[in-house]
Amino acid sequence: HHAIKFEYGGWRVWIDTLSILHGRITKEDYYRKVNQMVENMKDNDEDE
């Protein structure tokens, strides 16, 4: 289900957001990670 996949990615994004607030990673790293996650989701959808 896409909902489960979205929720799984959702908490990852939340943790990444907290990391940004604490200055552990930069916004560039954050956006790169998000784009990579979106690409992975697209690949997973194509494989199904």
N, C-alpha and C positions, 0 to 999 in steps of 0.2 A: 504494500500500500504506500502511496505517496505521502500520506499523512504521517506514517511512522518514520519514513525517510526524512521528512521535513522536521519532525520533532527531534530526531537524532541530530540533524544538522543544527537545529535551533539552539540546543544547549551548548554546542560547540561554539557557535557564534557568540552566545552570552558570555562564555568563559573568555573568549578572545577579547570581547568588549571590556571585561573586567581587567584583563591584562593591559589593555591600552590605557585604561584609567590609572593604572598603577605604573604606567610608563615602562612596562617590561618589553613591549614590542611597539614598533612605529606604525603609523597609519598606512604607510606604504606596504609594510609586511602584512598588515591586516587585509588591505584590499587585494593583495596578491593571493592571500590564503582564501579569501572569499571567492575570487574568480576561479581559483583552482578547484574549489569545492563545487562550484556551479558546473564547471566542465566535467568533473567526475560524475555528477548527477546525470548530465546529458549522456555520457558514455554508458552509465548503468541502464538508463532507459532504453538505449539502442540495443543493448545486449539482451534485454528481456524479450 
